[in-house]
Amino acid sequence: MSGIKKLAGQTIWYGASSIAARFINYLLLPYLTYKLSKAIYGEFSLVYSFIPFMNVVFTYGMETAYFRFSNSKDKETVYNTSSISLIFTSIVLGVLLILMRQPIANLLSVGNHPEYIIVAAGIIAIDALCSIPFARLRQESRPVKFALTKISGILINIAATYFFISTIPHFLTTHPTHWFNDFYDPNWSVGYLLLANLVQNVFVLLLLSKEFFGFKWKFDWSLWKELMAYGMPLIIAGFAGMINETFDRIMLQWWAPVASVDAAKAEVGIYAACYKLAMLISLAVQAFKMGAEPFFFKQSADKDAPKLYARIMKFFVITLCIMFLMVALYLDVWKQFIRNPEMWVGLQVVPILLLANMFLGIYYNLSVWYKLGHKTMAGAWITVIGAGITLLINYTLIPYFSYMACAWATFACYGSMMVISFIWGQKEYPIPYAWKKLVAYIGIVAGFYLIQKGVLYFYNPFWFQFVTGSILLFVFIWFILLVEKKEFQKLPVVGKYIH
């Protein structure tokens, strides 16, 4: 169990920072849904649907390539070459984004504000510059600085957001003749949110300055070609992944069955706010991904690695199942994060998206076979297939079912990617996953949700939902401890308490 213990330790550190950072960031959800209208929140979500696409282009798989080659090549050479490459491309691509700001703004239905794209270009470029320093912290197992930097950045973002959206307007209300009134535009809310993010990124880059400036201006062309050959297919996978993850907001804006642009933005706002609740399950996925990627590469030479990967998958799926129940069974509690009750109409998408993100997490775990086998093009093809499913379902069904079509498209996309990766991976790199048992666990938690939903159809006061949810959650945990008793007894620390 030493391998699992080591991964658990790294995942707890990276996970604690990711979970804490994301949960702190979740505090913005009630604040923003209270301060912004549905349409403005939708506009905000549209711009932020574009940023992840560009993050993929700006980093072009270099982070994963850094992990792959720092275990087989000279670490300093890999760091120098990848850092110089990202600095150069971030400048070039950032300038291109600024030059193309108007057509991009038109595409995102924010054509009146092309300046949003200028601020976004700064955010994306600095994100790319921070990617290798963050990767180095993970590769060198320095989770404390990683955690503190991530959390500090989020705190700065929240403080800057509150300053721009609340503090300044309040000050100007009490000081109407102040000269700053000539500069502050109360209708530029999305711009100020982007500006707060830019402040955060600059702050994070300063905290990483030791790592960022730790490279030497020595560029290895032959190594760079290897890095690019490994990383370029990940652009396809990443870009298709962003189609699966965020492009549905943009498609919803284009094709929603409503009469006006503002009404379409309101639909996007409802869907984006409810999607935030579904993303709670991605906290575990993100934590695992942060710890697992460098860990899998380091363990790959061990002859017992496949068995270790299978056991990790089992604990991972159990964790995701428990998190699914903690959100789906207590949805009336979680919905309070959305402070605009008009947005609660979209809560029906949350359980669908929870399962979808569970499938995505399993897919990330399964992806070990093509990353270790240097077959990243396989990952690209799988994600492209998922993107095709997303586009087809959304194009066909959004005009009839609005954001419900987006939710089911996400479910179908990630479910398909998970199944394809499992079947393909077992042929290329067999891993003894207890897949029948894991499928049963997922089916049980989905069934528990449907049982509660059926009961609440006849009697649904808040206290009753809380009681039924708690009973079902307890029953599942008890069942898991009973079935997996021997596995849990082998775990460090908690194992001695399992009788």
Secondary structure as GFF3:
##gff-version 3
##sequence-region A 1 499
A	DSSP	alpha_helix	2	26	.	.	.	ID=ss1
A	DSSP	alpha_helix	28	35	.	.	.	ID=ss2
A	DSSP	alpha_helix	38	59	.	.	.	ID=ss3
A	DSSP	alpha_helix	62	70	.	.	.	ID=ss4
A	DSSP	alpha_helix	75	99	.	.	.	ID=ss5
A	DSSP	alpha_helix	101	107	.	.	.	ID=ss6
A	DSSP	alpha_helix	115	139	.	.	.	ID=ss7
A	DSSP	alpha_helix	143	162	.	.	.	ID=ss8
A	DSSP	pi_helix	163	167	.	.	.	ID=ss9
A	DSSP	alpha_helix	168	174	.	.	.	ID=ss10
A	DSSP	three_ten_helix	179	182	.	.	.	ID=ss11
A	DSSP	alpha_helix	189	207	.	.	.	ID=ss12
A	DSSP	alpha_helix	209	212	.	.	.	ID=ss13
A	DSSP	alpha_helix	221	245	.	.	.	ID=ss14
A	DSSP	alpha_helix	247	255	.	.	.	ID=ss15
A	DSSP	alpha_helix	261	278	.	.	.	ID=ss16
A	DSSP	three_ten_helix	279	281	.	.	.	ID=ss17
A	DSSP	alpha_helix	282	299	.	.	.	ID=ss18
A	DSSP	alpha_helix	305	328	.	.	.	ID=ss19
A	DSSP	alpha_helix	331	334	.	.	.	ID=ss20
A	DSSP	three_ten_helix	335	337	.	.	.	ID=ss21
A	DSSP	three_ten_helix	341	349	.	.	.	ID=ss22
A	DSSP	alpha_helix	350	366	.	.	.	ID=ss23
A	DSSP	alpha_helix	368	372	.	.	.	ID=ss24
A	DSSP	alpha_helix	376	401	.	.	.	ID=ss25
A	DSSP	alpha_helix	403	428	.	.	.	ID=ss26
A	DSSP	alpha_helix	435	458	.	.	.	ID=ss27
A	DSSP	alpha_helix	462	483	.	.	.	ID=ss28
A	DSSP	alpha_helix	485	489	.	.	.	ID=ss29
A	DSSP	three_ten_helix	494	497	.	.	.	ID=ss30
###
